[in-house]
Each structure stands twice: as C-alpha cells, then as structure tokens.
Amino acid sequence: MEDEPLLLEDLTEELQEAGYRVDTAANGIEAIKRLQLSRPDLILCDMMMPELDGPGLLQHVRREFRDLDTVPIIFLTAKATREDIIAGKRMGVDDYLTKPIDYDLLLATVESRLREVKRIEDMNRARLQEAENEVQQLKASRGVVKVAMVTNNLQLVAPINNALLDLGCDMRTVREDALKGGRFTPQQDEIVFLVYSKPVHFYLELLKGQKPGEKIAKYVVLAAPNMHGGIREAILECGIDEIIEYPYKPVDIFRQIVLHLRGHHADVKTALLI
C-alpha cells in the first residue's frame, strides 16, 4: 500500500522481478477492500497515507482480520525515529524499511519474513501431526472420546468440528438455548467446548455451586482474542479447565484430547463449551 504512484510502481516492479505476485492499493481504505477478497502472504504498507494511515490499517487488520494473524506487516516510512519504531512494535508491526527504499534490503527483508512464517507453519504442522498420532495411539486402548460443542455460530466452529471428527471423536453440537436455566448437562460428554458469550457466562456462573465431585466434564472456553484480564479471571473462578483464545488453533484443540486420553483429570469428563 503506497499513495505515491511512482514509488508504488517501482515497488511492484522490483517484487515482480523477484518472482512475487503483487496486489496494490493506493490507501488504507482500498487495502481493506482488497483484504476482504484475498489473503496475502505479506503486507508492505506506507505509514503516511490519506483516509487511513499505516498505524490505523495495522490496528484494523490485527483486530478485524484474525485469519491474518501470521501475515507479516512491514511499514515503509520516511521517518523511523526510535519513538516511531517502539510505537509501531507495540501495535504489532513486524518490521520497518526507511525511504528512500534500498531495494536489496527490501527483498532481503521480505524473504526473511516469509521464511520465518514458513518455519513457524512447518513447526505447527509437525506439532499437530504429533498430537494426532498420539491421539490415534491412545484411542486404540482408551476408546472414542465424546465431545460436545456448545454454540450458536456453527460456521465459526465448523473447522474444529471437522478436525475432531477426522480425529475419530464422537461429536455433538448444542445450541446456546440449552444453557438457559441450567438445563444443559454433559450427559456422556467427556469434553465440552464453549464459545464465550453472555449465555455461556451465565451458565458458567451456575457451575460455581458445583462441588468438585459433582463435575462430570472438562470445560474449555473458546474466547475472543485478547480477552480482558478481569473477564478471564471471572471465567476461571467458575471452575472451567482451560481458555483458548481465537483463532482456535487445531494443535491447541488436539492438546485437550491428548491430555484427556493421557489421563489428565482422568476422573473428570470433558466438555466443550462454545
């Protein structure tokens, strides 16, 4: 994203010659429209732009486009004082390049950031495969794990449901209406995942009155990103076992299954509350 046409053209040409596919936007507002249509592997963004500047776009992307959490964002700036860099880092920017652009440094920085993303993704895939292999081994002696998913947003949890079904779990979905008045009980569920909401919070409050021996499931809350510390503490006080923040990574979900099959809280059934 760059509002200087000549510089935008030069940047595009350099990146294309290096083998990258390039999409462009003249300002932050236009960039948001583009991001709604396609997912980039990396974002180069001028700090000073009309309508929506670089810091504004950075905050919007990190807040609204959670599927872009692992996408590096690099600021292009004519001023990169110590204060600017510190402020940008605290907002979540990954790197800075100063104008006039050193194109060798630009290409090296882009390559380095993309290589870092690949390394993290490869590591996550390896961890996920290890967890899946362990689940399959433990399941052979332990049997199928029964999981309940409590949510009204079926689309949000569809990837989780599909992953757990592929893992061989016995899945059922529960609507939030079933939580009213404490009517929901885990039945045979061993793990219950809950997507956090007001109905879920009220239900969790009811769990406070349960004695340890009365608890028949393990409760895992799927929370919004950057949950306020006070809310997190209030949820933990309700007796739930784990909080996983969005985006709900498969490796974190599988970890709950692994812990259960290993005998973690073996005397407690686990439920997924959403």
C-alpha positions as YAML, in Angstrom:
chain: A
units: angstrom
residues:
- id: 1
  name: MET
  ca: [0.00, 0.00, 0.00]
- id: 2
  name: GLU
  ca: [1.53, 3.25, -1.12]
- id: 3
  name: ASP
  ca: [-0.04, 6.59, -2.08]
- id: 4
  name: GLU
  ca: [2.94, 7.75, -4.21]
- id: 5
  name: PRO
  ca: [2.20, 6.32, -7.71]
- id: 6
  name: LEU
  ca: [5.81, 6.27, -8.90]
- id: 7
  name: LEU
  ca: [7.09, 4.55, -5.77]
- id: 8
  name: LEU
  ca: [4.20, 2.08, -5.90]
- id: 9
  name: GLU
  ca: [5.12, 1.27, -9.48]
- id: 10
  name: ASP
  ca: [8.81, 0.79, -8.60]
- id: 11
  name: LEU
  ca: [7.99, -1.44, -5.63]
- id: 12
  name: THR
  ca: [5.65, -3.54, -7.75]
- id: 13
  name: GLU
  ca: [8.26, -3.95, -10.50]
- id: 14
  name: GLU
  ca: [11.03, -4.95, -8.09]
- id: 15
  name: LEU
  ca: [8.88, -7.53, -6.31]
- id: 16
  name: GLN
  ca: [7.51, -8.99, -9.54]
- id: 17
  name: GLU
  ca: [11.02, -9.33, -10.98]
- id: 18
  name: ALA
  ca: [11.95, -11.24, -7.80]
- id: 19
  name: GLY
  ca: [9.11, -13.70, -8.51]
- id: 20
  name: TYR
  ca: [6.39, -12.39, -6.20]
- id: 21
  name: ARG
  ca: [2.76, -11.91, -7.18]
- id: 22
  name: VAL
  ca: [1.82, -8.35, -6.21]
- id: 23
  name: ASP
  ca: [-1.55, -6.75, -5.45]
- id: 24
  name: THR
  ca: [-1.62, -3.00, -4.85]
- id: 25
  name: ALA
  ca: [-3.76, -0.41, -3.05]
- id: 26
  name: ALA
  ca: [-3.43, 3.37, -3.03]
- id: 27
  name: ASN
  ca: [-4.53, 3.84, 0.59]
- id: 28
  name: GLY
  ca: [-5.68, 2.03, 3.71]
- id: 29
  name: ILE
  ca: [-9.39, 2.05, 2.85]
- id: 30
  name: GLU
  ca: [-8.71, 0.46, -0.53]
- id: 31
  name: ALA
  ca: [-6.41, -2.06, 1.14]
- id: 32
  name: ILE
  ca: [-9.19, -3.22, 3.49]
- id: 33
  name: LYS
  ca: [-11.43, -3.88, 0.49]
- id: 34
  name: ARG
  ca: [-8.68, -5.94, -1.13]
- id: 35
  name: LEU
  ca: [-8.06, -7.92, 2.07]
- id: 36
  name: GLN
  ca: [-11.74, -8.89, 2.16]
- id: 37
  name: LEU
  ca: [-11.28, -10.58, -1.21]
- id: 38
  name: SER
  ca: [-7.91, -12.29, -0.89]
- id: 39
  name: ARG
  ca: [-5.31, -13.27, 1.72]
- id: 40
  name: PRO
  ca: [-1.75, -12.01, 1.14]
- id: 41
  name: ASP
  ca: [1.36, -13.71, 2.48]
- id: 42
  name: LEU
  ca: [2.91, -10.36, 3.47]
- id: 43
  name: ILE
  ca: [1.78, -6.72, 3.66]
- id: 44
  name: LEU
  ca: [4.03, -3.77, 2.76]
- id: 45
  name: CYS
  ca: [2.42, -0.58, 3.99]
- id: 46
  name: ASP
  ca: [3.35, 3.10, 3.87]
- id: 47
  name: MET
  ca: [2.95, 4.76, 7.26]
- id: 48
  name: MET
  ca: [1.61, 8.05, 5.90]
- id: 49
  name: MET
  ca: [-1.45, 7.59, 3.67]
- id: 50
  name: PRO
  ca: [-4.67, 9.56, 3.10]
- id: 51
  name: GLU
  ca: [-8.00, 8.35, 4.54]
- id: 52
  name: LEU
  ca: [-6.42, 5.63, 6.67]
- id: 53
  name: ASP
  ca: [-2.72, 5.66, 7.57]
- id: 54
  name: GLY
  ca: [-0.41, 2.74, 8.23]
- id: 55
  name: PRO
  ca: [-0.89, 2.54, 12.02]
- id: 56
  name: GLY
  ca: [-4.66, 2.75, 11.55]
- id: 57
  name: LEU
  ca: [-4.61, -0.03, 8.99]
- id: 58
  name: LEU
  ca: [-2.35, -2.14, 11.20]
- id: 59
  name: GLN
  ca: [-4.75, -1.87, 14.14]
- id: 60
  name: HIS
  ca: [-7.74, -2.66, 11.91]
- id: 61
  name: VAL
  ca: [-6.09, -5.73, 10.39]
- id: 62
  name: ARG
  ca: [-4.94, -7.13, 13.74]
- id: 63
  name: ARG
  ca: [-8.41, -6.53, 15.23]
- id: 64
  name: GLU
  ca: [-10.74, -7.49, 12.37]
- id: 65
  name: PHE
  ca: [-8.79, -9.94, 10.19]
- id: 66
  name: ARG
  ca: [-7.88, -12.66, 12.67]
- id: 67
  name: ASP
  ca: [-7.04, -15.07, 9.84]
- id: 68
  name: LEU
  ca: [-4.15, -12.72, 9.01]
- id: 69
  name: ASP
  ca: [-2.50, -13.04, 12.44]
- id: 70
  name: THR
  ca: [0.54, -14.78, 10.98]
- id: 71
  name: VAL
  ca: [0.88, -12.42, 7.99]
- id: 72
  name: PRO
  ca: [3.91, -10.10, 8.48]
- id: 73
  name: ILE
  ca: [3.25, -6.36, 8.15]
- id: 74
  name: ILE
  ca: [6.17, -4.11, 7.18]
- id: 75
  name: PHE
  ca: [5.98, -0.32, 7.36]
- id: 76
  name: LEU
  ca: [7.60, 1.90, 4.74]
- id: 77
  name: THR
  ca: [8.42, 5.27, 6.25]
- id: 78
  name: ALA
  ca: [10.44, 8.42, 5.64]
- id: 79
  name: LYS
  ca: [10.83, 8.84, 9.39]
- id: 80
  name: ALA
  ca: [11.78, 5.99, 11.65]
- id: 81
  name: THR
  ca: [12.73, 7.55, 14.94]
- id: 82
  name: ARG
  ca: [13.21, 5.41, 18.00]
- id: 83
  name: GLU
  ca: [9.80, 6.54, 19.28]
- id: 84
  name: ASP
  ca: [8.10, 5.66, 15.97]
- id: 85
  name: ILE
  ca: [9.62, 2.19, 15.95]
- id: 86
  name: ILE
  ca: [8.69, 1.49, 19.58]
- id: 87
  name: ALA
  ca: [5.11, 2.67, 19.00]
- id: 88
  name: GLY
  ca: [4.79, 0.54, 15.87]
- id: 89
  name: LYS
  ca: [6.22, -2.54, 17.53]
- id: 90
  name: ARG
  ca: [3.74, -2.19, 20.38]
- id: 91
  name: MET
  ca: [0.92, -2.02, 17.84]
- id: 92
  name: GLY
  ca: [2.14, -5.22, 16.22]
- id: 93
  name: VAL
  ca: [4.16, -4.17, 13.16]
- id: 94
  name: ASP
  ca: [6.83, -6.71, 12.26]
- id: 95
  name: ASP
  ca: [9.47, -4.57, 10.55]
- id: 96
  name: TYR
  ca: [10.40, -1.15, 9.17]
- id: 97
  name: LEU
  ca: [12.01, -0.04, 5.90]
- id: 98
  name: THR
  ca: [13.03, 3.58, 5.50]
- id: 99
  name: LYS
  ca: [12.72, 5.79, 2.44]
- id: 100
  name: PRO
  ca: [14.41, 6.16, 0.07]
- id: 101
  name: ILE
  ca: [13.98, 2.42, -0.34]
- id: 102
  name: ASP
  ca: [17.06, 0.22, -0.53]
- id: 103
  name: TYR
  ca: [15.64, -2.46, -2.82]
- id: 104
  name: ASP
  ca: [18.25, -5.08, -1.92]
- id: 105
  name: LEU
  ca: [17.31, -4.59, 1.74]
- id: 106
  name: LEU
  ca: [13.62, -4.67, 0.80]
- id: 107
  name: LEU
  ca: [13.92, -8.04, -0.95]
- id: 108
  name: ALA
  ca: [16.09, -9.46, 1.84]
- id: 109
  name: THR
  ca: [13.56, -8.33, 4.46]
- id: 110
  name: VAL
  ca: [10.59, -9.77, 2.55]
- id: 111
  name: GLU
  ca: [12.42, -13.07, 2.03]
- id: 112
  name: SER
  ca: [13.43, -13.24, 5.69]
- id: 113
  name: ARG
  ca: [9.92, -12.56, 6.98]
- id: 114
  name: LEU
  ca: [8.31, -15.11, 4.64]
- id: 115
  name: ARG
  ca: [10.93, -17.70, 5.63]
- id: 116
  name: GLU
  ca: [10.13, -17.06, 9.29]
- id: 117
  name: VAL
  ca: [6.40, -17.58, 8.65]
- id: 118
  name: LYS
  ca: [7.12, -20.85, 6.82]
- id: 119
  name: ARG
  ca: [9.29, -22.06, 9.68]
- id: 120
  name: ILE
  ca: [6.51, -21.38, 12.20]
- id: 121
  name: GLU
  ca: [3.88, -23.00, 9.99]
- id: 122
  name: ASP
  ca: [6.07, -26.08, 9.49]
- id: 123
  name: MET
  ca: [6.62, -26.31, 13.24]
- id: 124
  name: ASN
  ca: [2.87, -26.04, 13.90]
- id: 125
  name: ARG
  ca: [2.13, -28.72, 11.33]
- id: 126
  name: ALA
  ca: [4.68, -31.02, 12.94]
- id: 127
  name: ARG
  ca: [3.19, -30.41, 16.40]
- id: 128
  name: LEU
  ca: [-0.30, -31.06, 15.04]
- id: 129
  name: GLN
  ca: [0.82, -34.30, 13.41]
- id: 130
  name: GLU
  ca: [2.48, -35.42, 16.65]
- id: 131
  name: ALA
  ca: [-0.71, -34.70, 18.60]
- id: 132
  name: GLU
  ca: [-2.84, -36.52, 16.02]
- id: 133
  name: ASN
  ca: [-0.55, -39.55, 16.09]
- id: 134
  name: GLU
  ca: [-0.65, -39.68, 19.88]
- id: 135
  name: VAL
  ca: [-4.45, -39.40, 19.90]
- id: 136
  name: GLN
  ca: [-4.72, -42.33, 17.48]
- id: 137
  name: GLN
  ca: [-2.38, -44.45, 19.61]
- id: 138
  name: LEU
  ca: [-4.11, -43.64, 22.90]
- id: 139
  name: LYS
  ca: [-7.57, -44.03, 21.40]
- id: 140
  name: ALA
  ca: [-6.80, -47.63, 20.48]
- id: 141
  name: SER
  ca: [-6.69, -48.57, 24.17]
- id: 142
  name: ARG
  ca: [-8.95, -45.86, 25.59]
- id: 143
  name: GLY
  ca: [-11.76, -45.74, 23.03]
- id: 144
  name: VAL
  ca: [-13.62, -42.89, 21.31]
- id: 145
  name: VAL
  ca: [-13.70, -39.51, 23.09]
- id: 146
  name: LYS
  ca: [-17.16, -37.94, 23.37]
- id: 147
  name: VAL
  ca: [-17.13, -34.19, 22.75]
- id: 148
  name: ALA
  ca: [-19.91, -31.59, 22.95]
- id: 149
  name: MET
  ca: [-19.71, -28.27, 21.11]
- id: 150
  name: VAL
  ca: [-21.93, -25.54, 22.56]
- id: 151
  name: THR
  ca: [-22.50, -22.59, 20.22]
- id: 152
  name: ASN
  ca: [-24.99, -20.78, 18.01]
- id: 153
  name: ASN
  ca: [-22.25, -19.93, 15.50]
- id: 154
  name: LEU
  ca: [-21.90, -23.22, 13.65]
- id: 155
  name: GLN
  ca: [-19.81, -21.67, 10.87]
- id: 156
  name: LEU
  ca: [-17.20, -20.45, 13.37]
- id: 157
  name: VAL
  ca: [-16.63, -23.91, 14.82]
- id: 158
  name: ALA
  ca: [-17.06, -25.92, 11.61]
- id: 159
  name: PRO
  ca: [-13.26, -26.32, 11.14]
- id: 160
  name: ILE
  ca: [-12.91, -27.54, 14.74]
- id: 161
  name: ASN
  ca: [-15.82, -29.97, 14.38]
- id: 162
  name: ASN
  ca: [-14.42, -31.35, 11.14]
- id: 163
  name: ALA
  ca: [-10.94, -31.75, 12.63]
- id: 164
  name: LEU
  ca: [-12.29, -33.60, 15.68]
- id: 165
  name: LEU
  ca: [-14.49, -35.82, 13.51]
- id: 166
  name: ASP
  ca: [-11.47, -36.66, 11.37]
- id: 167
  name: LEU
  ca: [-9.65, -37.47, 14.59]
- id: 168
  name: GLY
  ca: [-12.37, -40.01, 15.39]
- id: 169
  name: CYS
  ca: [-14.16, -38.12, 18.20]
- id: 170
  name: ASP
  ca: [-17.87, -38.63, 18.83]
- id: 171
  name: MET
  ca: [-19.17, -35.07, 18.27]
- id: 172
  name: ARG
  ca: [-22.47, -33.38, 19.08]
- id: 173
  name: THR
  ca: [-23.44, -29.73, 18.75]
- id: 174
  name: VAL
  ca: [-25.54, -27.96, 21.39]
- id: 175
  name: ARG
  ca: [-27.31, -24.62, 20.89]
- id: 176
  name: GLU
  ca: [-26.94, -21.87, 23.50]
- id: 177
  name: ASP
  ca: [-30.67, -22.05, 24.28]
- id: 178
  name: ALA
  ca: [-29.99, -25.35, 26.02]
- id: 179
  name: LEU
  ca: [-27.90, -23.49, 28.62]
- id: 180
  name: LYS
  ca: [-30.83, -21.45, 29.97]
- id: 181
  name: GLY
  ca: [-31.85, -22.34, 33.47]
- id: 182
  name: GLY
  ca: [-29.02, -24.80, 33.77]
- id: 183
  name: ARG
  ca: [-30.90, -27.31, 31.58]
- id: 184
  name: PHE
  ca: [-27.74, -28.39, 29.78]
- id: 185
  name: THR
  ca: [-25.87, -31.34, 31.24]
- id: 186
  name: PRO
  ca: [-22.86, -33.00, 29.65]
- id: 187
  name: GLN
  ca: [-24.61, -36.41, 29.62]
- id: 188
  name: GLN
  ca: [-21.93, -38.78, 28.33]
- id: 189
  name: ASP
  ca: [-19.69, -35.97, 27.06]
- id: 190
  name: GLU
  ca: [-16.11, -36.10, 28.24]
- id: 191
  name: ILE
  ca: [-15.02, -32.73, 26.86]
- id: 192
  name: VAL
  ca: [-17.22, -29.66, 26.34]
- id: 193
  name: PHE
  ca: [-16.01, -26.65, 24.34]
- id: 194
  name: LEU
  ca: [-17.89, -23.34, 24.78]
- id: 195
  name: VAL
  ca: [-17.59, -20.29, 22.54]
- id: 196
  name: TYR
  ca: [-17.75, -17.45, 25.04]
- id: 197
  name: SER
  ca: [-20.95, -15.36, 25.05]
- id: 198
  name: LYS
  ca: [-23.40, -13.91, 27.59]
- id: 199
  name: PRO
  ca: [-25.48, -17.14, 27.79]
- id: 200
  name: VAL
  ca: [-22.27, -19.10, 28.25]
- id: 201
  name: HIS
  ca: [-21.10, -16.74, 31.00]
- id: 202
  name: PHE
  ca: [-24.41, -17.12, 32.89]
- id: 203
  name: TYR
  ca: [-24.14, -20.89, 32.54]
- id: 204
  name: LEU
  ca: [-20.59, -20.86, 33.89]
- id: 205
  name: GLU
  ca: [-21.78, -18.88, 36.90]
- id: 206
  name: LEU
  ca: [-24.07, -21.79, 37.73]
- id: 207
  name: LEU
  ca: [-21.07, -24.11, 37.77]
- id: 208
  name: LYS
  ca: [-19.62, -22.23, 40.74]
- id: 209
  name: GLY
  ca: [-22.03, -24.04, 43.03]
- id: 210
  name: GLN
  ca: [-20.85, -27.47, 41.96]
- id: 211
  name: LYS
  ca: [-18.65, -29.44, 44.27]
- id: 212
  name: PRO
  ca: [-15.50, -31.00, 42.75]
- id: 213
  name: GLY
  ca: [-17.03, -34.47, 42.87]
- id: 214
  name: GLU
  ca: [-20.15, -33.31, 41.03]
- id: 215
  name: LYS
  ca: [-18.24, -32.14, 37.99]
- id: 216
  name: ILE
  ca: [-18.66, -34.69, 35.22]
- id: 217
  name: ALA
  ca: [-16.93, -32.98, 32.30]
- id: 218
  name: LYS
  ca: [-13.89, -30.94, 31.44]
- id: 219
  name: TYR
  ca: [-14.91, -27.44, 30.31]
- id: 220
  name: VAL
  ca: [-12.90, -25.49, 27.74]
- id: 221
  name: VAL
  ca: [-13.93, -21.93, 26.87]
- id: 222
  name: LEU
  ca: [-13.18, -20.66, 23.37]
- id: 223
  name: ALA
  ca: [-12.71, -16.95, 23.92]
- id: 224
  name: ALA
  ca: [-12.39, -13.82, 21.81]
- id: 225
  name: PRO
  ca: [-8.85, -12.56, 21.12]
- id: 226
  name: ASN
  ca: [-7.12, -10.51, 23.82]
- id: 227
  name: MET
  ca: [-9.75, -11.25, 26.43]
- id: 228
  name: HIS
  ca: [-9.78, -8.69, 29.26]
- id: 229
  name: GLY
  ca: [-7.92, -9.95, 32.32]
- id: 230
  name: GLY
  ca: [-10.89, -9.38, 34.62]
- id: 231
  name: ILE
  ca: [-13.20, -11.47, 32.44]
- id: 232
  name: ARG
  ca: [-10.59, -14.21, 32.18]
- id: 233
  name: GLU
  ca: [-10.25, -14.35, 35.97]
- id: 234
  name: ALA
  ca: [-14.03, -14.44, 36.39]
- id: 235
  name: ILE
  ca: [-14.29, -17.38, 33.98]
- id: 236
  name: LEU
  ca: [-11.52, -19.31, 35.71]
- id: 237
  name: GLU
  ca: [-13.27, -18.78, 39.04]
- id: 238
  name: CYS
  ca: [-16.27, -20.66, 37.62]
- id: 239
  name: GLY
  ca: [-14.24, -23.86, 37.61]
- id: 240
  name: ILE
  ca: [-13.54, -24.26, 33.90]
- id: 241
  name: ASP
  ca: [-10.36, -26.10, 32.96]
- id: 242
  name: GLU
  ca: [-8.94, -24.13, 30.04]
- id: 243
  name: ILE
  ca: [-9.34, -20.96, 27.98]
- id: 244
  name: ILE
  ca: [-8.29, -20.95, 24.31]
- id: 245
  name: GLU
  ca: [-8.33, -17.59, 22.52]
- id: 246
  name: TYR
  ca: [-9.28, -17.06, 18.88]
- id: 247
  name: PRO
  ca: [-8.00, -18.11, 16.38]
- id: 248
  name: TYR
  ca: [-8.62, -21.60, 17.78]
- id: 249
  name: LYS
  ca: [-5.56, -23.45, 16.51]
- id: 250
  name: PRO
  ca: [-6.10, -27.17, 15.85]
- id: 251
  name: VAL
  ca: [-2.97, -28.03, 17.83]
- id: 252
  name: ASP
  ca: [-4.45, -26.35, 20.94]
- id: 253
  name: ILE
  ca: [-7.74, -28.20, 20.47]
- id: 254
  name: PHE
  ca: [-6.00, -31.54, 19.90]
- id: 255
  name: ARG
  ca: [-3.92, -30.93, 23.01]
- id: 256
  name: GLN
  ca: [-7.09, -31.11, 25.10]
- id: 257
  name: ILE
  ca: [-7.89, -34.51, 23.63]
- id: 258
  name: VAL
  ca: [-4.34, -35.73, 24.24]
- id: 259
  name: LEU
  ca: [-4.38, -34.60, 27.88]
- id: 260
  name: HIS
  ca: [-7.69, -36.35, 28.41]
- id: 261
  name: LEU
  ca: [-6.52, -39.60, 26.85]
- id: 262
  name: ARG
  ca: [-3.30, -39.50, 28.85]
- id: 263
  name: GLY
  ca: [-5.40, -39.50, 31.99]
- id: 264
  name: HIS
  ca: [-5.15, -35.75, 32.76]
- id: 265
  name: HIS
  ca: [-8.14, -35.20, 35.10]
- id: 266
  name: ALA
  ca: [-8.96, -38.86, 34.46]
- id: 267
  name: ASP
  ca: [-11.78, -38.76, 36.99]
- id: 268
  name: VAL
  ca: [-13.39, -35.80, 35.23]
- id: 269
  name: LYS
  ca: [-15.27, -35.93, 31.96]
- id: 270
  name: THR
  ca: [-14.50, -33.15, 29.49]
- id: 271
  name: ALA
  ca: [-16.98, -30.88, 27.75]
- id: 272
  name: LEU
  ca: [-16.50, -28.24, 25.08]
- id: 273
  name: LEU
  ca: [-18.48, -25.06, 25.74]
- id: 274
  name: ILE
  ca: [-18.75, -22.50, 22.99]
...
